[in-house]
């Protein structure tokens, strides 16, 4: 199953200030703030929803196709993804803009000051999915993740026009979208991904009820945090899958992306929705136990041991056949 993942490509530059921002602010001078913070450390992490999802799929043995836009500074990141099983040949490289970047400083009270530079991400709207499909011999599914809003709309329309099944996954971009755009991105989707809060926001902004949305999409997948995931289809009983027990809760960043990676990989294997969701939950658990979105390793024996403990021998036997 050839699965393309569209979405932002970015790096995170995370710094720590040992003091308190509040101690540096003068109440009657907030209209003319000019401050520089001497930070203790800089942590540069690979990120962006597109690479995060593709990395997880690659770890599980898939060969996902990353579709997005980056700058000329993408070479090292590309090499990392290539080495971990990701097809990066459909990434557009901007001639004038850097790869998108999130720069954030956190103080001793865990307050944050951050900026997001969109950079080359804005050129994702220039990517034609037909060229991607022609290169790989056709696409079976396109996940349309958070990216340049115009790119998301264009990819969705192209999928409809060319009859390519697609998964709608607004994620961080839902906050800036109006009801018309949300309806456009959602209608006819084979899968609709969101977390529980986003689910309510989608219904509120679109003006469609839960039942109306289920009539317009094939499968609705709602992540529930530590409670796992709920999968709904019109006229069928929901499927609820719980999460494996965590060894530690280190960093929740990228957990949703990891779930999608596991779920999509399960679909590619041809297993059922429940089993695909179990794979997604297991991968998400590995990510929450690790600092960073792409810093975990997937040792097959360890993965299967924990998967078996969480979901039983029958589920494990089905997954093992593909994971091996």
C-alpha positions in Angstrom: 0.0 0.0 0.0 1.5 3.3 -1.1 0.8 6.0 1.5 1.9 9.6 1.0 2.1 11.9 4.1 1.7 15.6 3.5 2.5 18.0 6.3 4.9 20.6 7.7 8.6 20.0 7.8 10.4 21.9 10.6 13.1 21.9 13.2 12.6 23.0 16.8 15.2 25.2 18.5 14.5 24.9 22.2 16.4 27.0 24.8 16.3 27.3 28.6 16.6 30.5 30.6 17.5 29.8 34.2 15.7 32.9 35.5 12.1 34.1 35.4 10.7 36.2 32.6 8.5 38.0 35.1 11.5 39.4 36.9 12.7 41.1 33.7 9.4 42.9 32.9 8.6 46.4 34.0 4.9 46.9 34.3 4.7 50.5 33.0 7.2 49.8 30.1 5.5 46.8 28.5 4.7 48.9 25.4 8.4 49.2 24.6 9.9 45.8 25.6 13.4 45.2 24.4 15.0 42.2 26.1 17.7 39.6 25.5 17.9 36.4 27.6 21.2 34.6 28.1 20.2 31.0 27.9 21.9 27.9 29.3 21.5 25.4 26.5 20.2 24.9 23.0 18.4 21.7 22.0 17.8 21.3 18.2 15.2 18.6 17.4 13.8 17.4 14.2 10.1 18.0 13.8 7.1 18.8 11.7 4.1 16.5 11.5 5.0 15.1 8.1 8.5 13.8 9.1 7.3 12.7 12.5 4.6 10.5 11.0 6.9 9.2 8.3 9.7 8.4 10.7 7.3 6.2 12.8 6.1 4.4 9.7 9.7 3.8 8.6 10.5 2.4 12.0 7.7 -0.1 11.6 9.1 -1.2 8.2 6.9 0.8 5.9 8.2 3.0 3.1 6.1 6.2 3.5 6.3 9.0 0.9 7.0 12.4 2.5 5.4 15.3 0.7 6.2 18.8 1.8 8.5 21.8 1.3 11.8 22.5 2.9 14.8 24.8 2.4 18.4 24.2 1.1 19.3 23.5 4.8 17.3 20.2 4.6 20.2 18.0 3.5 21.1 16.6 7.0 17.4 16.1 7.9 16.8 14.3 4.6 19.7 12.0 5.2 18.3 11.1 8.6 14.9 10.3 7.2 16.3 8.4 4.2 18.3 6.2 6.7 15.1 5.5 8.6 13.0 4.2 5.7 11.3 7.4 4.4 11.0 8.2 0.7 12.0 11.9 0.6 12.2 12.3 -3.2 8.9 14.3 -3.3 10.1 17.0 -0.9 10.2 20.4 -2.7 13.3 22.4 -1.9 12.9 26.1 -1.9 15.6 28.2 -3.7 15.1 31.2 -1.4 13.6 30.2 2.0 14.8 28.2 4.9 13.1 25.1 6.4 10.3 26.1 8.8 11.6 26.6 12.3 10.1 26.9 15.8 12.3 28.9 18.2 11.3 28.8 21.9 12.8 29.8 25.2 11.5 28.4 28.5 12.1 30.0 31.9 12.4 28.5 35.3 8.6 28.7 35.8 8.0 26.8 32.5 6.7 30.0 30.9 7.6 30.1 27.2 8.3 32.8 24.6 8.3 31.3 21.1 8.2 32.2 17.4 7.4 30.0 14.4 9.0 30.8 11.1 7.0 29.3 8.3 9.7 29.7 5.7 9.7 27.1 2.9 6.4 25.6 4.2 4.6 28.2 2.2 5.8 26.6 -1.0 4.0 23.3 -0.2 1.0 24.7 -2.1 3.1 24.4 -5.3 3.4 20.6 -5.1 1.3 18.5 -7.5 0.2 15.1 -6.1 0.0 13.8 -9.6 3.7 14.1 -10.0 4.2 12.1 -6.8 1.7 9.4 -7.9 3.4 9.1 -11.3 6.8 8.7 -9.7 5.8 5.9 -7.4 3.2 4.1 -9.6 0.1 5.4 -7.9 -1.1 6.4 -4.4 -3.5 4.3 -2.3 -3.9 6.9 0.4 -2.8 10.5 1.1 -2.8 11.8 4.7 -3.3 15.6 4.5 -1.7 16.8 7.7 -1.1 20.3 9.2 0.8 22.4 6.6 0.5 25.6 4.7 -3.4 26.1 4.6 -3.5 26.7 0.9 -1.5 23.5 0.4 -4.0 21.5 2.5 -6.9 22.8 0.4 -5.1 22.1 -2.9 -4.1 18.6 -1.9 -7.6 17.8 -0.8 -9.2 19.0 -4.0 -6.6 17.2 -6.1 -7.4 13.9 -4.2 -11.1 14.4 -4.9 -10.5 15.2 -8.6 -8.2 12.3 -9.1 -10.1 9.8 -7.0 -7.3 9.2 -4.5 -8.5 8.2 -1.0 -7.4 10.8 1.6 -7.2 11.2 5.4 -8.1 14.7 6.8 -5.9 15.7 9.8 -6.1 19.4 10.6 -4.2 19.2 13.9 -2.5 22.6 14.7 -4.1 24.4 11.8 -7.7 24.0 12.9 -7.4 27.1 15.1 -6.9 29.4 12.1 -9.4 27.8 9.7 -13.0 28.9 9.3 -16.1 26.6 9.0 -16.1 26.7 5.1 -12.5 25.5 4.9 -13.0 22.8 7.5 -16.0 21.5 5.7 -14.0 21.5 2.4 -11.1 19.6 3.9 -13.3 17.1 5.7 -16.1 16.1 3.2 -15.4 12.8 1.5 -12.4 11.9 3.6 -11.7 8.2 4.0 -10.4 8.9 7.5 -10.8 11.9 9.8 -8.2 12.3 12.6 -8.5 14.6 15.6 -8.0 14.6 19.4 -11.1 14.9 21.6 -10.8 18.7 22.0 -10.4 19.2 18.2 -13.4 17.0 17.7 -15.6 19.5 19.5 -13.9 22.4 17.7 -14.5 20.8 14.3 -18.2 20.3 15.1 -18.5 23.9 16.4 -16.7 25.6 13.5 -18.2 23.4 10.7 -21.8 23.6 12.0 -22.2 19.9 11.5 -23.2 17.5 14.2 -21.3 14.4 15.0 -23.8 12.3 13.1 -23.6 14.6 10.1 -19.8 14.3 10.1 -20.0 10.5 10.3 -22.2 10.6 7.2 -19.6 12.5 5.2 -16.5 10.6 6.1 -15.6 7.0 6.0 -14.0 6.5 9.5 -13.6 9.0 12.3 -10.6 8.4 14.5 -10.5 10.4 17.8 -7.5 10.1 20.1 -8.4 10.3 23.8 -5.0 11.0 25.5 -4.2 8.4 28.1 -7.6 6.7 27.5 -6.5 5.5 24.0 -8.6 6.0 20.9 -12.2 5.8 19.6 -13.0 4.7 16.1 -16.4 5.4 14.6 -18.2 4.5 11.4 -21.8 5.4 10.5 -24.2 2.7 11.6 -21.6 0.7 13.5 -20.6 0.3 17.1 -17.6 2.4 18.1 -14.2 0.6 18.5 -12.3 1.7 21.6 -8.7 0.8 22.1 -6.8 1.5 25.3 -3.1 2.5 25.7 -0.4 0.1 26.9 1.1 0.8 30.3 3.7 3.5 30.2 7.2 3.0 31.8 7.5 6.8 32.1 5.9 10.0 30.9 8.8 12.0 29.6 7.6 14.2 26.7 4.1 14.2 25.1 5.3 16.1 22.0 4.7 14.0 18.9 2.6 11.3 20.5 -0.3 12.0 18.2 2.0 11.8 15.2 3.3 8.4 16.4 -0.3 7.1 16.7 -1.0 8.1 13.2 2.2 6.4 12.0 1.2 3.1 13.7 -2.4 3.3 12.5 -1.5 4.0 8.9 1.1 1.3 8.9 -1.5 -1.2 10.2 -3.8 -0.1 7.3 -0.9 -0.7 4.9 -0.5 -4.2 6.4 -4.2 -4.9 5.8 -5.1 -5.6 9.4 -8.4 -4.4 10.8 -9.1 -1.0 12.4 -8.8 -2.3 15.9 -5.5 -3.9 15.3 -4.2 -0.8 13.4 -5.2 1.3 16.4 -3.4 -1.0 18.8 -0.2 -0.6 16.8 -0.7 3.1 16.8 -1.2 3.2 20.6 1.9 1.0 21.2 4.1 3.3 19.1 2.6 6.4 20.8 3.6 4.9 24.1 7.2 4.6 23.0 7.3 8.2 22.0 5.9 9.6 25.3 8.7 7.7 27.1 11.3 9.5 25.0 12.5 13.1 24.9 12.0 14.3 21.3 9.6 13.2 18.5 12.1 11.1 16.5 14.6 9.9 19.1 13.0 6.6 20.0 14.2 3.2 18.7 12.0 0.3 17.8 13.5 -3.0 18.8 11.1 -5.6 17.4 11.4 -8.1 20.3 10.8 -5.4 22.9 7.9 -3.9 20.9 6.2 -7.3 20.5 6.7 -8.2 24.2 4.9 -5.0 25.3 2.3 -5.3 22.6 1.5 -8.9 23.7 1.2 -7.8 27.3 -1.2 -5.0 26.4 -3.4 -6.7 23.7 -3.0 -10.4 24.0 -1.5 -13.3 22.1 -4.0 -13.3 19.2 -3.4 -9.7 18.4 0.3 -10.1 18.8 0.4 -13.0 16.4 -1.3 -11.0 13.7 1.0 -8.0 14.1 4.2 -10.1 14.4 3.6 -11.6 10.9 3.9 -8.1 9.4 6.5 -6.6 11.8 8.9 -9.4 11.3 
